[in-house]
Every structure is written in C-alpha cells, then in structure tokens.
Amino acid sequence: MKKLKAGAAALLALASLLASAAEWPAGQPLKLVVPSAAGGTPDLTSRKLGIYLQDKLRQSVVIENRPGAAGTIAMQAVATAKADGYTLGFGNIVTMAINRSLIAKMPYNPDKDLVPVAVLSQVPNVLVVRKSLAVTSVRDLVIYAKSHPGRLAMGSGGNGTTSHLSGEILKEKAEISFTHIPYRGAPQAQTDLIGGQIDFMFDNLPSMVGAIQAGQVRALAVTSKRRSALLPDVPTMEEAGIAGFEVVAWGGIVAPAGTPRPVILRLNREINGWLQSPATRAEFAQLGQVALGGTPEFFRAHIDSEAKKWGEVIRKAGVKLD
C-alpha cells in the first residue's frame, strides 16, 4: 500500500511538473544571471539574447550581473534557484570548466547542480599593451619582461578567468615573470590599461576591439589558431613565437538541475533559431565571435572536453584559488 501511495504521489508530482512546463512562461519574467560586470562579452551577448527571447516568449527577460569570486557567486545563485525555467545562467569556460580544477571547495557542482541548455558562441582573447609601453610585438614583450623581472603589471578580469590563465600560460611558455593584478571584471582592467595604470592584459576580443581600433591600446596577438578577420594584421600567439598557445573562450545558457525537460528543449529551440539567423551570425562576426548552437547534449560534451583540457593546464601551471 505504501508503495502504491508513493507511486501515486510521484505520478501526481510529474503531472504537475508537466502541466507547469506546458504553461511556461506564464506571466512571470525570466532572469538571466551573468557572472561578470556590465560591458564585458558575456554581458553583451546575454543582453542581445534577452531581447530576442523577450520577443519570442512574449515575456520580459531581466539581466542580472553578479560578478566576483571567479563567477561562483552567479552560478551558485542559479544552482540554488527554483528549477522552474524562470532562472537561467550564462555558464562559460570559467564557471563550467575551469573552476572545478581551480577551486578546492566549489559552492556548486557544474555537473549535478546545473543543466546545459545551449552553447552560444566562442571567441579568442587578444593580448594588448598600453600604448606608451615601448613594445610592438610579443617578442618585444618577452624581451622586456626578461630584462625587467617582475616589473610588468598584467591586469585580468579576475583570478581564474581566461584573461588570467592566458597570462599564466605565457609566463610558463616564455619563462618570464610579472605582477598579476586581478580586477572585478575585465572592463575595469581595460579602463586602467587605457589609462596606463597597468602594462598589458589578455581580454576577449569583442570587449577590446573598440579600444584597439581607436588606438587606445596596442594589439600584439590573438590567442586563436587562426587570425581574426577583425584584426587581419595581428598575428596569432603561435605565429608570434609562442608554440602551442591557444585560448578560445566560450559561453552558453544553463539552468538549475531539475528544470523540466520541455522547458529546456523550448529554450534550446529558440536559442538555436537566434544563433542560426544571418543577422545574428553577421553581428557576431563583426564582434569577432563565432556562433555555435546545438543540442543540450552537445553542450554537455563540450563542457566535459573543456574541463579535461583546462584541468591539465591548471595543474601544469600550478594555479590554485582558495
């Protein structure tokens, strides 16, 4: 009898869940939590997606920026939110792949507490220096760093970000030293770079291309395998003499574990529609991004592959966060 009651209760719960999913979204705004400050690539991408989803779902989408602690503040908020489809997160290379090897005690489990919805895009980083620094190439930067050990100051969007780890890879491969200054988001580091308070940084290309084209900073190399169409005269790190250097950041939409599957699939369908549109692809290309898309399962496989890759990089570099 107890088993029958338990089974009946489970069926009722499932029926209620499916009914709720069928009505979704129903008179309630969606919240998309972004693990970085306003103005960065994740924020810009999330806001563009939010506008699209508002039109397709006929429901407002609120972007909530929650930077800090290598993205764990934002992702913990998503992981502990009600799994009803009204709270989503921008899960990226840091929060979904890098953190698990970087942080000893994670406040969330990327595999158990979050479910992938769709991967959005990928983008290279670009190595830039303040315009008053007397270097015009990666080789010049390495020579300067070796002749001035520890004197150069590298800014980043925060400990554990790709802008930080790109510098750690450069440090290991080029055998140089410098001072790392983590900021609470890449836009603040960019401001100080333009102002001459720091010497160089790696940043997502879309966030930095405006400053490069305006002559506020000098680009030395991109971190992808191929040159960017936005900066055709800027070499890759490999071309600049740093063998095996490749860093490509990515981001996508995740939801709290337990979010109804029909909601996940609806979101995935709408997001893929946005990514496949010629207008979105052209807009991404103008910013140096590459639109991806695909199934939730594809995103999961991508996360697993990246987690393995970055785990090896982090162990080799010996980087750890408390």
N, C-alpha and C positions, 0 to 999 in steps of 0.2 A: 504493500500500500504506500509506504514512504517513497519507494522508487517511482511509483506512478505519479504521486503528487509532485515529486521533484521534476519528473519529466514534463508534466503538465505546466509547471511553473516556467521551465526552460522554454517550452514552446510559446507560452504567452509572452515571455520576455523577447523572444525572437520576432514574434509577430508585431510587438510594439515597436521594436527597432526598425523593422522593415517598413512599417507604416510611417514612422518618423522620417526615414530616409526618402520615402516616396513623396513626402510633403516638402522636403528640403529644396531650396531655402524658403522658409515661411516667415516673413515679417520680422526677420532678425538680421542685423548687419553681420558681415563676416569680418574677422580680424586677422590680418596677416602680420605676424611678428618678424621683424628684421633684426638680425644680430649685429648691426653696425649703425653708425651715425648717418644722419641725413646727408645726401650729396654723394655718397660712395656708389660704386657699381651695383651692389645688392639692392640698395635703396632705390636707385633709378629704375632698375629692372622691375622691382616689385611694384612700384607706382604705375608703370606702364601696364603691367599685367592687371593690377587692380582696376584701372579704368576700363579695360576690356571685359573683365569679369562682371563689373557693375552693369554693363550694357547687356551681357548675355544672360546673367542670372536675375537681372532686374532687382538687385539688392545692393546696398552700399557696401563698399569694402574699405575698411579703416586700416591704414598702415601704422604700425606701432614700432618705433625704433627703440631697441633695448640693447645698446652697445655695452661692451665691457666683459672682462673675465673670459676672453677668447671665445665669445659667443655663447658661453654656457648659461648666462642669465636668461637670454632669449629662449634658448632651446629647452631649458628647464620649465619655463613658463608654458611652452607648447606641450611638452611631455606630460605635464600635470593638469592640463586643461581638460574640460569635459569633451569626450570623444563624440561630438555630435555634428561635426562638419563646419562649425562656425568659428573655430580657431585653427589657423594654419601657420606654418612657419617657413621662412626661407632657409632651407638646410643647404649648407655649402661645403666646400672641400675641408674647411676647418672644423665646423661643428659636427659633420657626419663621418669624416675620415681621419683627420689629423689628431683631434683632441684625444681620441682613445689611446693613442700611444704617447701623448704628451702630458696628460694629467693623470696623476695617480688615483685620485678619488673623484670620478665623474659624478655630477649630480643628476645625470640622466644616462640611460643606455640607448645609444643610437639604433641598435637592432631591436630591442624589446619595447622601448617606450615610444618610438616614432615609426610611422609607416610612410614609405615613399609614395608620392603621387605622380610627379613627372619632373624630369631634369629639364631645365630651361636652356642654359647656354654655357659656353666655355669661353675663356678669354685669357690671353697671355698677360704676364706682367711686363713692365718696361723699367729698365734701370736708368735713372735720371740723376743729374748732379745740379747743384746750384750754379747759376750762370757765371758767377765770379770765381769759381774754382778752376784753376788752370789745367784742366784735363779735357781732352776731346775724344777719348776712346777708352775702352775697358782696359787696354794695355797701359795707358797713361795712369788710370786709377790704381791699378795694381802696383805699378812702379812707385807712385806717390805714397800708397799705404805702406809699402815695404820700407821706404826711406823715412816715413814718419809713423812708426809703430804706435797704434792705439790712439793717434791724434784725430783721425777722421771720425765724424759722428754720423751714424746711419739711423735715420728715423724709420718707423714702421707703423702700421695700423694697429699694432698691439702684439704682445707676446703670443706666439703660436700661429699667427696669421701667415699667409703665403709671402707677404712682404717681409716678414721677419725671417722665415725659413729660407727664402731666396738668398738673403744675406748670409745665413749660416752655410749654405751650400757654396756660395762664392768664397767665404772665409776658408772653408776646408779645401776646396779645389785649387784656389790661388795661393794658399798658405799666407794669408795676410791677417792683420788684426785691426779692429776698430771698435768704437764705443757704440753699443746699440741703445737707442732711445725709443722705447715703446710709447705710442700715443693712444688715446682713447678713440681710435678711428683714423683711417687714412686721410680724410680731409684736413684734420688738424696738422698732421705731419706735412702734408703738401703745403699748407699755409706757411709753416716755418721754413720749409725748403725754399720757397719763393722769396721769403724774407731774409734768407741767409743764415738762419739760426742753426741749421743742420747742413751737412755736406752732400749727402746723397740718400736715395731710398729706392726701393722697388715698389711699384704700385700697379694696380690693374690698369691696363691701357685706356679703357674708356674714361676713367676718372682723371687721367693725367694728360690726355691728348690735347685738350684745350690749352693747357699751360705750355706744352711743348710747342704747339703751333703759334702761340703768342710770343714765343721767345723768352718766357719767364724762367724756364729751366732748359737744360740741355740733355737730350736723349742719347744714351750710349749704346744700348742694345735691347732687343726684345727677348723674352725667355721661351718663346715657342720654337718648334723645329724649323718653321718657315717664317720669312719676313712678313710683316703686316702690310696690307695694301694701303693702310693709312700713313705708314712711315716707310715707304719703299727704300729709302736711302739709309735706314738704320739697320745694322746687321743683327743677326741672332747672336746669342751668347756663344754658341758653338763657333760661328764664323769669326767672332771676336777673340777666339783663342781659349775659351773655357770649355773643354771637351766634356760631352755628356750632360750638359746643363739644359734641363727642360723643366719648366714650371708652367702649368696651364691650370688656372683656377676655374671652378665651375660652381653652379648653384641650381637648386631646384626647389620644388614645393613639397613639404612633408606635413603630416597631420598626426595627432595623438593616436597611439595604438588603440585599436578598438573602434575607430571611426568606421561607420557602416560601409561595406564594400560598394554598394550602389552609389554612395556619395563620392567615394574615391574615383570610381570609374567615370562619373559625370564630370568631375573636376578635370580628370585626365583628358577626357574628350574635348572639353572646352579649351584647355591649355594647349593641346596639340593643334587645335584649329587656329589659335592665335599664332603659334610658332610657325605654322605652315603657310601663313598668308604672305604674299610677296611684300606687302608693306612692312611687316614685322622683320622679315629677313633683310630687307634693304636698310631698315633703321638700325638693326643690329650691326650690319656690315659697316655702316657709317661710323659706328662707335668702336669698331674693332672686335665685336663679339661674333660668335658663331652660334646660331640657333640649333638646338639639339632635338629634344622631344623624345617620344617613345612611350612604352608601357611602364606601369609601376615596377614590373619585374625587371625590365631593362635598367631602370634607375637603381634598383637594389643590387644588381650585378655590378654596376658601375661603382657604387659605393664600396662594395666588398673588394673590388680590384684596387681602388684608390687607397683604401685602408691598409692593405698589404704593402703597397708601394711606399706610402709615407711612413709606415711603421719602420721600414728598413732605413729610410733617410734619417729619421729622427734618432734611431739607435746609433747609427754611424756618426751623426753629428754630436751626440751626447746631450741633446737639449731636453730639459725637463721643466715642468711647471709644478708648483705646489698645488 
